[in-house]
Amino acid sequence: MTPSSATPVISTASTSAAATREHGGLLGTLLSPLVETGFAAGNVFLSRSLCTGLLLVATLLMIPRYFFCAFAACAVAGAASRILKLPSGMRRDGTLLFNVLLAALAVAWITRGSHLGTPAVVGMLLIVTIYTLLLAAAFWHWFPAHAGLPPLSMAFVAVFGTLLTFFPHWAAASVLLDSGLPEEPEWTPFAVAAFFRSAGTVLFMPNAWAGLSVVLALLLWSRVAVLNAIAGFAGGIAVVKTLEACGLEWAGWFAAHNYLLAGMALGAVYFVPSWSSLALAMVAGAVAALNVAAVQHFLSGSGWEYLPFPFLITIWSLLCAMRLRESAGSLRPNLGLFETPEASAAADAATRTRFPHRTEPHVLLPVKREVTVTQGFDGTLSHRGEWRHALDFEVHDGAGRPCPPGCDDDLSNFYTTGLDIHAPGSGEVLRVIDGVADNPPGGCNFAQNWGNYVTLRLDFGGIVKLAHFKQDSICVKAGQRVNGGDLLGQCGNSGRSPVPHLHLHAQSGVETGTATTPFCLTNYFTRTDAGLRWNFAGVPKRGERVTPGVSQPVVMGTLAHFSPGTATYRLSVEGRAENRSQETVHLLLDEAGRYEFRGPHGARLSAVLGLHSLQIIESGADGSLFLQLLALVMPAVPFAYQSGMFWEDRVTFTGAIGASGFIRRSLRALSASVAPYLPNSEVRVVIRHASAPTPNGLRLVSSLQTTRKNLPTSVELEVSVQQGTTTITELSARFAKHTLRFSQITFEPGTASNN
């Protein structure tokens, strides 16, 4: 019951890939079936954790017949998928085999009530295994492509339903047989025992002790997932009690595994964990209970009423319903594959904080010099209503004047007149108007509102219009391709323009007068009292002076040539008693060009070289002091450089800097579990170049705007270039009473790929 393979991956902790890499050679061949069985078991509960999967497989040992059937089926299906050349990744991560595992458990359960000998049972297991594998592969191909929905356990439902139809007497006999599981404790509250029993039912072991083992395995993977399972269970049982009070006689408690699975899937996997998703989990459980009641009524006596079909109906119907919303709001779909729901929530919180304009068109400042924003979004003059998302730019002198004093009667005296206007991004020219005469100062042409203009369709999304060009100055034509920065024409005073200025907006369609849409500028400087602030993306306000960022080869070259390998750092503590230790950090480079820094205890940072900067896009640095500090000083590094520049970013933390040890790691895990339901714990950092960039490297210093005592006041980074490769040679952090310093002592070049 795993997420759809059609979901785009923006972040993956790749436990499965790591496990596959580690088990190479002969040992890998021997362990591969067990590993694949583990991942298949984890996927039954939507988990991609090998450790959780293996614990679930170990739970099957409570009934050895189940364990051997599940292991044998996964081994056979794995071999068959190799012969058939089915996707190896889906086999290794369990998405192709978890239906096989469930079908094997169904065979093990239903044949208990038969008089079949071992050869016949093995034969049935073999037939069911191959059939389920092919059916699962077909569903994984069809459902995402044609229905846009995950197939989940549909293959298992079809196969098990067929078995129940063919052999109802076996099923009836199996229900009456003793499972051999331990007796449940009598002192356990009924609802608690029912919850655990429901968790065990998913593995054909409706027993509180088996369910407890399942829940403990899931807790090891994700506390948030278990919380949402409880919410789904509670929502379902509320409906059960309500219908029972209305006199309906049905087996609502027996089918409660549908409720907890629906709550876990929608509250923690398909949607980013939050208070809204927790409420959705409870609603999902309630809807699943209603579906159970309907299925049991219409399919009574067929055996199908006890299958997880209500779970499938619930997931599909609610996913479709949620897609009809006009905006995501606080209930946000999970757009990536993450190792845990906690990681999904952390990534979503960091992305929303750091990149609030991520869904909007990003456009370059269409000039090459400093300009002043004379009207912004929701302007007091013309940027209102449907045309509220627009920016006007003018060239002003140091005193903020558009022309020399007393010279405002001639267009040629305005600094903006004749200003070169460049393409704000790569794309196609859609429309050009170039023959409108320029107005005298103070005049307006209301009949031709936009005057001379160029409309572009950008390659990265969005349609933009640049208006009020000088008559006969536009040098591009409709249908022409342009690159970002190409000359379009010169600024004038045509259309509704009393003084020369450049108008820029994004719009929802091609036609003139179409409503504007939100957009943002990217890679630009804003002049402030503290110096030049670099902005990755933003919307400048009226009165701000902005300048385009220009990439500097010395900065870009340094950041683009980090060398994959393993570095060892000596940690020294100044201001305390002598205390030296070491930390090893691995740097990998994948096929997409992303950097991945890996430290101890599974800590990692992922960074990408974008168009304008190096940015950390995923942070899981807890467990590595070095990576925690690196995230504070290098969340983003622009390629542009000007003397006195600075930039700001925000870093999210779930624990204290330098926290280590089992107890502290456990506290961090607990903190991550409640983080989706609490305000973001973030720190604003202000970063500067400690010295001018040189071909030998960069020095950055980050100041933390926080009063938290467990965080440093500043962090400094030294990046060195030697023989064309870039490495981090020193990283230091200044606290109130001491300073930590990491100094590189060894570096061993390694392979570029992390595959």
Sequence and secondary structure as in RCSB ss.txt:
>XXXX:A:sequence
MTPSSATPVISTASTSAAATREHGGLLGTLLSPLVETGFAAGNVFLSRSLCTGLLLVATLLMIPRYFFCAFAACA
VAGAASRILKLPSGMRRDGTLLFNVLLAALAVAWITRGSHLGTPAVVGMLLIVTIYTLLLAAAFWHWFPAHAGLP
PLSMAFVAVFGTLLTFFPHWAAASVLLDSGLPEEPEWTPFAVAAFFRSAGTVLFMPNAWAGLSVVLALLLWSRVA
VLNAIAGFAGGIAVVKTLEACGLEWAGWFAAHNYLLAGMALGAVYFVPSWSSLALAMVAGAVAALNVAAVQHFLS
GSGWEYLPFPFLITIWSLLCAMRLRESAGSLRPNLGLFETPEASAAADAATRTRFPHRTEPHVLLPVKREVTVTQ
GFDGTLSHRGEWRHALDFEVHDGAGRPCPPGCDDDLSNFYTTGLDIHAPGSGEVLRVIDGVADNPPGGCNFAQNW
GNYVTLRLDFGGIVKLAHFKQDSICVKAGQRVNGGDLLGQCGNSGRSPVPHLHLHAQSGVETGTATTPFCLTNYF
TRTDAGLRWNFAGVPKRGERVTPGVSQPVVMGTLAHFSPGTATYRLSVEGRAENRSQETVHLLLDEAGRYEFRGP
HGARLSAVLGLHSLQIIESGADGSLFLQLLALVMPAVPFAYQSGMFWEDRVTFTGAIGASGFIRRSLRALSASVA
PYLPNSEVRVVIRHASAPTPNGLRLVSSLQTTRKNLPTSVELEVSVQQGTTTITELSARFAKHTLRFSQITFEPG
TASNN
>XXXX:A:secstr
    TTS  S    HHHHHHHHS HHHHHHHHHHHHHHHHHHHHTT   HHHHHHHHHHHTTSHHHHHHHHHHHH
HHHHHHHHTT  HHHHHTSTTTHHHHHHHHHHHHHGGGS   HHHHHHHHHHHHHHHHHHHHHHHHHIIIIISS 
 TTHHHHHHHHHHHHH HHHHHHHHHS        TTS HHHHHHHHHHHHTTT   HHHHHHHHHHHHHH HHH
HHHHHHHHHHHHHHHHHHHHTT    TTTTTHHHHHHHHIIIIISB  SHHHHHHHHHHHHHHHHHHHHHHHHTT
TSSGGGSSHHHHHHHHHHHHHHTT SS TTS B  S  SSHHHHHHHHHHHHHH TTTTS EEE SSSS EEEEE
 TT SSS  GGG SEEEEE   TTS SSSTT TT GGGSTTTT EEE SSSEEEEEEE    B  TT   GGGTT
 EEEEEEETTS EEEEEEE TT     TT EE TT EEEEB  BSS SS  EEEEEESSSSTT  EE  EEEEEE
EEETTEEEEEEEE   TT EEEE  B HHHHHHHTTB  EEEEEEEEEETSS   EEEEEEEEE TT  EEEE G
GG EEEEEE SSEEEEEEEE TT HHHHHHHHH SEEESB  TTEEEEEEEE SS TT  SHHHHHHHHHHHHHG
GGS   EEEEEEEESS  BTTEEEEEEEEE   TTS SEEEEEEEEETTEEEEEEEEEE SS EEEEEEEEEEE 
 S   
